[in-house]
Amino acid sequence: MSTAEWHALQDTFYRKHRLYQMQWAGLDLSKFRIAASSFGGPIALQRDDRQLLEAGAAPLLDSAIHVYAASGQTIGKIEYDGPRLAGLSWNAREELVCVQEDGNVRVFSLSGRDPVSFSLGAEARERGVAECRFWDQGLVAMTQDLRFICVSDVGEPKPRMLADAQLAEAPHSWTVVPPHVTLSRHVEVLVAAGATVLSVDAAGVQDMLLDQGPYARISVSPNGRLVALSSQLQGRIQVVSMDFQRSFSECAAPAGALGDVAWCGSDAAVLGFGSEALLVGPFGDTLSFAYDTRVHLVQELDGVRLFTGAAHELLSRVSEESRSVFQIGSTAPAALLYDAVDSMRAHASRADELVRSIRGELPQAVDTCIAAAGAEPDVRVQQALLRAASLGKSFVAAYNGDRLVDACRGLRVVNALASYAVGIPATLAQFRSLPLEAWVARLLNRNMHALALRVCAFMDAPPDHVYVHWACTKIRASTLDDDALFRVLCERLDALPGAVASYVDIAAVANACGYARLAVRLLMREPRAASQVPLLVSMGHDDAAMDAAVRSGDADLVYFVIFHLFKALPLGDFFQQLARTPQAARLFEKYCVDMGAPVLEDYYFQNDAFAESAQLVVAENLHEKDSAKLAANLKVALKMLQNDKSCAFEARTLDTQIRLLQAQRQLGEDGYGGLTLNQTLAKCLADGNYSRAAKLKTEFRVPETRFYHIKIHALVVRRDWAELARLAAARKSPVGYRPFVDECVAALQFQEAAKYIPRCDAADRAPLFLRIGFFHEAAQVAVQARDVDMLRQIHTQAQDPTLQHDVAQHIQQLTGGA
């Protein structure tokens, strides 16, 4: 390799490598507004309407924005007929961001999607936009009244005003410090005002207290640590720290107007002065590169791209690995390994001597050759370095070859991208700094689907999104009818080994292009209902959307369709639509019940759902305190139930409840409201209103046994022992006499309980007497029943010695002395 194109700047070398001979037809770039994208991205040209162009043979006389690859090949054209642009630039997604002077922003995509528009706000609309500065994610616009508006992310625009710098006149220059390199992690703006520089952000304005201005250009290094300043009056270029406290280098500026400024790495700045590019090193040394016409600069991750109307070049720093291999007189192990390859190709014995001399340092030499290959722009040099690395690896027993394989794969992709036909001159460092999906997306933006598929296959990446983009592009460009286009798409997509990533994206494009039937057929192939249903809804296919949502079993999707229909249809049509899908109807009912929505009443009325309507009326009146109003509302529900023959039992039950409410009103509001029939009977008895309780029993056909239980409990609570005795003596109790005893015992009225134990069953008398502590009576009953076990229990629990002796004798008599 020749080092003649290396340029020394103290102990650092820079080189300028020719990328392309530009393919556009003799364009005079001075007549156009230019926006060039980083990472080898496209170049956008729009005719500068402030300059006069000679009519006739001059190309690009229209107002459209013409897009070219870095090689000068035409990519496409963006039709633009809006107001004059205050600025345009590419973002990280290769979208062209155009800021109009009226404060509106339009974002154009290379893939042909409709542009996205948003406004910078009322201030920009009223005052107008004068200038703009961009970074890869956002922008800052300066209005005509010298205020700054920031948009941190163009993808999610949220314009906000920065602090007022109180500028009396337009600044000499200004630039943006992106948020990822500032200490505050917020956007800052450096403004050259008068002899000083102001730092402006959302919080306030800070004067950097400089006195050597005015500055014609300000540029911040990629890492945010250095600032390049070009002084108009003194004709000097300074590189200072970000806090403007330290000066690192200073040099004289060439004559001529200063154009673009870019950084070659983080410590060297490149300034364009008309047809001259000046590289300012970290210690003030400079390199000058002359061109025939004005040169334009594009800042890259590891260098600067310089292009004119005739050529496109890359200015970059020579890597330490390349210097180790190629610098004249280098005896580094990597250089000797590289020489060994040349000797081996010449069949010279010196190759073996060279390899043996560096055997202990072969792993480091192999690594250096691999790194140097990744930093070299020439394909033949890359191949030679990789051969050297492969040779050295074969002499190392335990060397991991993954790094060599990764470098070979990466360089093959990089070189394919850098071809004239593609025109993406990225370096390996740039390629590795972005995910593979980003590079594939750049190929898809240029409709290079075949190359994108080969890259995915070569890098073992899934190609699904490539096929989706191909299908979308095919639909946009097709003139076939729906059926023919569907066959063409399915012929290709069905041949894939796996399922297509998303039919929804393809269907959305088909619908936007007027292929409605094709869009529906494609959506039917989409397995993910969560993606399928929203698009069906937006297309107006409500029935298909509802069916898909119900089939998915996802209640949220069904609710999504229901709410859409509720907003989109008249109420009657909405109810009819729900009636066709029982699952959706049940979910709608559940939602209305949970939320208390009044529309449910209308839904039941229209569908003649009498039972449900009655249930709804009852549920709405559960907490009604006014018994008259409650009875009136329940009568409404009763009429509904009477219209449904299958609800006869419910109608009788509700009628009983209404009559109970009326009876409770006759008894008095106090204490009876909200009571059940049993509770009402108990309260009547507890209040001594026996005749009214008997009437209620007869009116509501209360069973005798239930009434006896209620009355016994109420009389014990009331302590009406006389009435309780009359009840027991009136006739034979239908519930027996055990309930009398149990209620008295529960009330701790053992004497009263003892009155009713003799009327209980014989087997229960002794245990009941024992339960209330009447041991003598229990013993008598047990002796009469000859119950030895009960006598033994009494003997154990009794405290009276005499009783214990008598019981013991009875036990002895009954057991025969055993």
Solvent accessible surface area in square Angstrom, and as a share of the most:
residue,aa,sasa,rsa
1,M,80,0.36
2,S,77,0.50
3,T,30,0.18
4,A,90,0.70
5,E,64,0.29
6,W,22,0.08
7,H,61,0.27
8,A,57,0.44
9,L,12,0.06
10,Q,112,0.50
11,D,102,0.53
12,T,13,0.07
13,F,40,0.17
14,Y,0,0.00
15,R,4,0.01
16,K,45,0.19
17,H,38,0.17
18,R,120,0.44
19,L,38,0.19
20,Y,5,0.02
21,Q,94,0.42
22,M,15,0.07
23,Q,89,0.39
24,W,14,0.05
25,A,88,0.68
26,G,71,0.69
27,L,14,0.07
28,D,75,0.39
29,L,10,0.05
30,S,46,0.30
31,K,61,0.26
32,F,20,0.08
33,R,42,0.15
34,I,43,0.22
35,A,7,0.06
36,A,31,0.24
37,S,5,0.03
38,S,43,0.28
39,F,40,0.17
40,G,0,0.00
41,G,0,0.00
42,P,0,0.00
43,I,0,0.00
44,A,0,0.00
45,L,0,0.00
46,Q,16,0.07
47,R,68,0.25
48,D,13,0.07
49,D,72,0.37
50,R,158,0.58
51,Q,65,0.29
52,L,169,0.84
53,L,43,0.21
54,E,148,0.66
55,A,85,0.66
56,G,64,0.61
57,A,106,0.82
58,A,34,0.26
59,P,59,0.37
60,L,30,0.15
61,L,73,0.36
62,D,61,0.32
63,S,58,0.38
64,A,3,0.02
65,I,0,0.00
66,H,23,0.10
67,V,1,0.00
68,Y,15,0.06
69,A,2,0.02
70,A,0,0.00
71,S,0,0.00
72,G,2,0.02
73,Q,70,0.31
74,T,96,0.56
75,I,47,0.24
76,G,27,0.26
77,K,105,0.45
78,I,20,0.10
79,E,123,0.55
80,Y,9,0.03
81,D,132,0.68
82,G,31,0.30
83,P,59,0.37
84,R,111,0.41
85,L,4,0.02
86,A,14,0.11
87,G,9,0.09
88,L,18,0.09
89,S,26,0.16
90,W,17,0.06
91,N,9,0.05
92,A,45,0.35
93,R,115,0.42
94,E,1,0.00
95,E,25,0.11
96,L,0,0.00
97,V,3,0.02
98,C,0,0.00
99,V,0,0.00
100,Q,7,0.03
101,E,64,0.29
102,D,49,0.25
103,G,0,0.00
104,N,55,0.28
105,V,0,0.00
106,R,58,0.21
107,V,11,0.06
108,F,14,0.06
109,S,19,0.12
110,L,28,0.14
111,S,16,0.10
112,G,51,0.49
113,R,127,0.46
114,D,123,0.64
115,P,53,0.33
116,V,91,0.52
117,S,72,0.47
118,F,28,0.12
119,S,41,0.27
120,L,4,0.02
121,G,28,0.27
122,A,50,0.39
123,E,50,0.22
124,A,0,0.00
125,R,137,0.50
126,E,130,0.58
127,R,136,0.50
128,G,13,0.13
129,V,1,0.00
130,A,36,0.28
131,E,68,0.30
132,C,10,0.06
133,R,71,0.26
134,F,51,0.21
135,W,28,0.10
136,D,70,0.36
137,Q,70,0.31
138,G,1,0.01
139,L,0,0.00
140,V,0,0.00
141,A,0,0.00
142,M,4,0.02
143,T,0,0.00
144,Q,106,0.47
145,D,59,0.31
146,L,24,0.12
147,R,59,0.22
148,F,1,0.00
149,I,3,0.01
150,C,0,0.00
151,V,0,0.00
152,S,43,0.28
153,D,51,0.26
154,V,8,0.05
155,G,46,0.45
156,E,122,0.55
157,P,45,0.28
158,K,153,0.65
159,P,49,0.31
160,R,84,0.31
161,M,66,0.30
162,L,3,0.01
163,A,21,0.17
164,D,55,0.29
165,A,10,0.08
166,Q,145,0.64
167,L,28,0.14
168,A,110,0.85
169,E,112,0.50
170,A,66,0.51
171,P,19,0.12
172,H,76,0.34
173,S,6,0.04
174,W,6,0.02
175,T,20,0.12
176,V,12,0.07
177,V,1,0.00
178,P,24,0.15
179,P,30,0.19
180,H,109,0.49
181,V,31,0.18
182,T,8,0.05
183,L,188,0.94
184,S,53,0.34
185,R,153,0.56
186,H,104,0.46
187,V,2,0.01
188,E,32,0.14
189,V,0,0.00
190,L,1,0.01
191,V,0,0.00
192,A,0,0.00
193,A,23,0.18
194,G,38,0.36
195,A,44,0.34
196,T,22,0.13
197,V,0,0.00
198,L,21,0.10
199,S,12,0.08
200,V,0,0.00
201,D,32,0.17
202,A,52,0.40
203,A,102,0.79
204,G,26,0.25
205,V,61,0.35
206,Q,113,0.50
207,D,64,0.33
208,M,29,0.13
209,L,149,0.74
210,L,38,0.19
211,D,117,0.61
212,Q,72,0.32
213,G,10,0.09
214,P,23,0.15
215,Y,4,0.01
216,A,20,0.16
217,R,71,0.26
218,I,5,0.03
219,S,13,0.09
220,V,19,0.11
221,S,3,0.02
222,P,54,0.34
223,N,57,0.29
224,G,7,0.06
225,R,171,0.62
226,L,26,0.13
227,V,0,0.00
228,A,4,0.03
229,L,3,0.02
230,S,7,0.04
231,S,7,0.04
232,Q,109,0.49
233,L,141,0.70
234,Q,95,0.42
235,G,29,0.28
236,R,76,0.28
237,I,0,0.00
238,Q,19,0.08
239,V,5,0.03
240,V,11,0.06
241,S,6,0.04
242,M,46,0.21
243,D,77,0.40
244,F,15,0.06
245,Q,135,0.60
246,R,154,0.56
247,S,70,0.45
248,F,88,0.37
249,S,8,0.05
250,E,76,0.34
251,C,12,0.07
252,A,63,0.49
253,A,27,0.21
254,P,36,0.22
255,A,102,0.79
256,G,59,0.57
257,A,89,0.69
258,L,27,0.13
259,G,12,0.12
260,D,46,0.24
261,V,32,0.18
262,A,3,0.02
263,W,0,0.00
264,C,3,0.02
265,G,27,0.26
266,S,44,0.28
267,D,44,0.23
268,A,1,0.00
269,A,0,0.00
270,V,0,0.00
271,L,2,0.01
272,G,1,0.01
273,F,12,0.05
274,G,33,0.31
275,S,46,0.30
276,E,46,0.21
277,A,0,0.00
278,L,9,0.04
279,L,0,0.00
280,V,1,0.00
281,G,1,0.01
282,P,38,0.24
283,F,137,0.57
284,G,14,0.14
285,D,51,0.27
286,T,55,0.32
287,L,32,0.16
288,S,68,0.44
289,F,14,0.06
290,A,92,0.71
291,Y,39,0.15
292,D,149,0.77
293,T,77,0.45
294,R,106,0.39
295,V,2,0.01
296,H,14,0.06
297,L,18,0.09
298,V,8,0.05
299,Q,66,0.29
300,E,7,0.03
301,L,98,0.49
302,D,45,0.24
303,G,0,0.00
304,V,0,0.00
305,R,1,0.00
306,L,1,0.00
307,F,2,0.01
308,T,7,0.04
309,G,20,0.19
310,A,57,0.44
311,A,12,0.09
312,H,0,0.00
313,E,14,0.06
314,L,11,0.05
315,L,0,0.00
316,S,17,0.11
317,R,114,0.42
318,V,3,0.02
319,S,28,0.18
320,E,111,0.50
321,E,58,0.26
322,S,0,0.00
323,R,40,0.15
324,S,33,0.21
325,V,9,0.05
326,F,21,0.09
327,Q,68,0.30
328,I,156,0.79
329,G,70,0.67
330,S,35,0.22
331,T,111,0.65
332,A,28,0.22
333,P,34,0.21
334,A,3,0.02
335,A,5,0.04
336,L,38,0.19
337,L,0,0.00
338,Y,28,0.11
339,D,51,0.27
340,A,0,0.00
341,V,13,0.07
342,D,73,0.38
343,S,13,0.08
344,M,91,0.40
345,R,159,0.58
346,A,72,0.56
347,H,174,0.78
348,A,45,0.35
349,S,92,0.59
350,R,120,0.44
351,A,5,0.04
352,D,68,0.35
353,E,111,0.50
354,L,15,0.08
355,V,2,0.01
356,R,154,0.56
357,S,76,0.49
358,I,6,0.03
359,R,115,0.42
360,G,72,0.69
361,E,88,0.40
362,L,0,0.00
363,P,46,0.29
364,Q,110,0.49
365,A,1,0.01
366,V,0,0.00
367,D,44,0.23
368,T,30,0.17
369,C,0,0.00
370,I,5,0.03
371,A,29,0.23
372,A,0,0.00
373,A,0,0.00
374,G,14,0.14
375,A,44,0.34
376,E,5,0.02
377,P,39,0.25
378,D,40,0.21
379,V,66,0.38
380,R,185,0.68
381,V,18,0.10
382,Q,8,0.03
383,Q,84,0.37
384,A,17,0.13
385,L,0,0.00
386,L,26,0.13
387,R,112,0.41
388,A,0,0.00
389,A,0,0.00
390,S,53,0.35
391,L,25,0.12
392,G,0,0.00
393,K,62,0.26
394,S,84,0.54
395,F,75,0.31
396,V,33,0.19
397,A,115,0.89
398,A,100,0.77
399,Y,42,0.16
400,N,101,0.52
401,G,20,0.19
402,D,87,0.45
403,R,110,0.40
404,L,15,0.07
405,V,77,0.44
406,D,76,0.39
407,A,0,0.00
408,C,45,0.27
409,R,61,0.22
410,G,3,0.03
411,L,6,0.03
412,R,158,0.58
413,V,5,0.03
414,V,9,0.05
415,N,44,0.22
416,A,35,0.27
417,L,1,0.00
418,A,33,0.26
419,S,48,0.31
420,Y,92,0.35
421,A,74,0.57
422,V,9,0.05
423,G,0,0.00
424,I,0,0.00
425,P,6,0.04
426,A,5,0.04
427,T,29,0.17
428,L,7,0.03
429,A,49,0.38
430,Q,1,0.01
431,F,14,0.06
432,R,139,0.51
433,S,56,0.36
434,L,46,0.23
435,P,81,0.51
436,L,34,0.17
437,E,103,0.46
438,A,30,0.23
439,W,2,0.01
440,V,1,0.01
441,A,44,0.34
442,R,12,0.05
443,L,1,0.00
444,L,10,0.05
445,N,23,0.12
446,R,21,0.08
447,N,81,0.42
448,M,51,0.23
449,H,23,0.10
450,A,64,0.50
451,L,24,0.12
452,A,0,0.00
453,L,45,0.22
454,R,149,0.54
455,V,8,0.04
456,C,0,0.00
457,A,76,0.59
458,F,70,0.29
459,M,46,0.20
460,D,118,0.61
461,A,23,0.17
462,P,94,0.59
463,P,49,0.31
464,D,41,0.21
465,H,66,0.29
466,V,1,0.00
467,Y,33,0.12
468,V,13,0.08
469,H,31,0.14
470,W,42,0.15
471,A,0,0.00
472,C,10,0.06
473,T,30,0.17
474,K,77,0.33
475,I,1,0.01
476,R,85,0.31
477,A,82,0.63
478,S,24,0.15
479,T,136,0.79
480,L,77,0.38
481,D,88,0.46
482,D,23,0.12
483,D,51,0.27
484,A,20,0.16
485,L,0,0.00
486,F,25,0.10
487,R,152,0.55
488,V,49,0.28
489,L,0,0.00
490,C,14,0.08
491,E,140,0.63
492,R,113,0.41
493,L,4,0.02
494,D,85,0.44
495,A,79,0.61
496,L,28,0.14
497,P,146,0.92
498,G,48,0.46
499,A,85,0.66
500,V,8,0.05
501,A,49,0.38
502,S,13,0.08
503,Y,15,0.06
504,V,21,0.12
505,D,74,0.38
506,I,0,0.00
507,A,0,0.00
508,A,38,0.30
509,V,20,0.11
510,A,0,0.00
511,N,53,0.27
512,A,86,0.67
513,C,56,0.34
514,G,62,0.60
515,Y,27,0.10
516,A,49,0.38
517,R,135,0.49
518,L,0,0.00
519,A,0,0.00
520,V,30,0.17
521,R,94,0.34
522,L,0,0.00
523,L,0,0.00
524,M,90,0.40
525,R,85,0.31
526,E,9,0.04
527,P,105,0.66
528,R,116,0.42
529,A,18,0.14
530,A,67,0.52
531,S,34,0.22
532,Q,10,0.05
533,V,0,0.00
534,P,50,0.31
535,L,25,0.13
536,L,0,0.00
537,V,12,0.07
538,S,84,0.54
539,M,30,0.13
540,G,54,0.51
541,H,66,0.30
542,D,29,0.15
543,D,82,0.43
544,A,28,0.22
545,A,0,0.00
546,M,3,0.01
547,D,71,0.37
548,A,2,0.02
549,A,0,0.00
550,V,33,0.19
551,R,162,0.59
552,S,50,0.32
553,G,69,0.66
554,D,58,0.30
555,A,44,0.34
556,D,108,0.56
557,L,17,0.08
558,V,6,0.03
559,Y,43,0.16
560,F,87,0.36
561,V,0,0.00
562,I,1,0.01
563,F,76,0.32
564,H,53,0.24
565,L,0,0.00
566,F,90,0.37
567,K,174,0.74
568,A,60,0.47
569,L,56,0.28
570,P,88,0.55
571,L,75,0.37
572,G,28,0.27
573,D,68,0.35
574,F,0,0.00
575,F,3,0.01
576,Q,102,0.45
577,Q,17,0.08
578,L,0,0.00
579,A,58,0.45
580,R,155,0.57
581,T,18,0.10
582,P,76,0.48
583,Q,81,0.36
584,A,0,0.00
585,A,10,0.07
586,R,146,0.53
587,L,39,0.19
588,F,9,0.04
589,E,43,0.19
590,K,118,0.50
591,Y,77,0.29
592,C,2,0.01
593,V,91,0.52
594,D,91,0.47
595,M,127,0.57
596,G,61,0.58
597,A,27,0.21
598,P,114,0.72
599,V,23,0.13
600,L,1,0.01
601,E,88,0.40
602,D,71,0.37
603,Y,10,0.04
604,Y,14,0.05
605,F,168,0.70
606,Q,74,0.33
607,N,56,0.29
608,D,95,0.49
609,A,21,0.16
610,F,66,0.27
611,A,31,0.24
612,E,69,0.31
613,S,11,0.07
614,A,2,0.02
615,Q,125,0.55
616,L,28,0.14
617,V,19,0.11
618,V,48,0.28
619,A,52,0.40
620,E,111,0.50
621,N,15,0.08
622,L,122,0.61
623,H,159,0.71
624,E,52,0.23
625,K,184,0.78
626,D,74,0.38
627,S,10,0.06
628,A,40,0.31
629,K,113,0.48
630,L,29,0.14
631,A,7,0.05
632,A,53,0.41
633,N,39,0.20
634,L,9,0.04
635,K,88,0.37
636,V,72,0.41
637,A,0,0.00
638,L,18,0.09
639,K,137,0.58
640,M,43,0.19
641,L,13,0.07
642,Q,113,0.50
643,N,94,0.48
644,D,39,0.20
645,K,194,0.82
646,S,95,0.62
647,C,11,0.07
648,A,51,0.40
649,F,136,0.57
650,E,82,0.37
651,A,13,0.10
652,R,148,0.54
653,T,72,0.42
654,L,18,0.09
655,D,53,0.27
656,T,47,0.27
657,Q,68,0.30
658,I,6,0.03
659,R,81,0.30
660,L,6,0.03
661,L,5,0.03
662,Q,70,0.31
663,A,4,0.03
664,Q,6,0.03
665,R,117,0.43
666,Q,137,0.61
667,L,36,0.18
668,G,28,0.27
669,E,103,0.46
670,D,133,0.69
671,G,41,0.40
672,Y,14,0.05
673,G,52,0.50
674,G,76,0.73
675,L,41,0.21
676,T,76,0.44
677,L,30,0.15
678,N,62,0.32
679,Q,90,0.40
680,T,0,0.00
681,L,0,0.00
682,A,29,0.22
683,K,59,0.25
684,C,0,0.00
685,L,1,0.00
686,A,36,0.28
687,D,78,0.40
688,G,24,0.23
689,N,58,0.30
690,Y,51,0.20
691,S,90,0.58
692,R,34,0.12
693,A,0,0.00
694,A,47,0.37
695,K,120,0.51
696,L,0,0.00
697,K,40,0.17
698,T,103,0.60
699,E,73,0.33
700,F,20,0.08
701,R,216,0.79
702,V,8,0.05
703,P,66,0.42
704,E,58,0.26
705,T,66,0.38
706,R,94,0.34
707,F,14,0.06
708,Y,8,0.03
709,H,92,0.41
710,I,20,0.10
711,K,25,0.11
712,I,1,0.00
713,H,89,0.40
714,A,3,0.02
715,L,0,0.00
716,V,3,0.02
717,V,83,0.48
718,R,107,0.39
719,R,111,0.40
720,D,33,0.17
721,W,54,0.19
722,A,60,0.46
723,E,26,0.12
724,L,0,0.00
725,A,45,0.35
726,R,140,0.51
727,L,17,0.09
728,A,2,0.01
729,A,68,0.53
730,A,76,0.59
731,R,129,0.47
732,K,171,0.72
733,S,6,0.04
734,P,54,0.34
735,V,29,0.17
736,G,30,0.28
737,Y,32,0.12
738,R,96,0.35
739,P,19,0.12
740,F,0,0.00
741,V,0,0.00
742,D,48,0.25
743,E,44,0.20
744,C,0,0.00
745,V,17,0.10
746,A,81,0.63
747,A,22,0.17
748,L,130,0.65
749,Q,56,0.25
750,F,74,0.31
751,Q,129,0.57
752,E,23,0.10
753,A,0,0.00
754,A,17,0.13
755,K,122,0.52
756,Y,7,0.03
757,I,0,0.00
758,P,74,0.46
759,R,113,0.41
760,C,6,0.04
761,D,102,0.53
762,A,67,0.52
763,A,87,0.67
764,D,42,0.22
765,R,78,0.29
766,A,7,0.05
767,P,57,0.36
768,L,3,0.01
769,F,12,0.05
770,L,18,0.09
771,R,123,0.45
772,I,14,0.07
773,G,36,0.34
774,F,42,0.17
775,F,50,0.21
776,H,97,0.43
777,E,66,0.29
778,A,0,0.00
779,A,8,0.06
780,Q,114,0.50
781,V,26,0.15
782,A,1,0.00
783,V,41,0.24
784,Q,149,0.66
785,A,67,0.52
786,R,164,0.60
787,D,56,0.29
788,V,33,0.19
789,D,93,0.48
790,M,16,0.07
791,L,0,0.00
792,R,124,0.45
793,Q,84,0.37
794,I,0,0.00
795,H,70,0.31
796,T,108,0.63
797,Q,82,0.37
798,A,2,0.02
799,Q,155,0.69
800,D,57,0.29
801,P,99,0.62
802,T,91,0.53
803,L,10,0.05
804,Q,54,0.24
805,H,107,0.48
806,D,58,0.30
807,V,1,0.00
808,A,42,0.32
809,Q,82,0.36
810,H,62,0.28
811,I,25,0.13
812,Q,111,0.49
813,Q,132,0.59
814,L,40,0.20
815,T,39,0.23
816,G,68,0.65
817,G,49,0.47
818,A,121,0.94
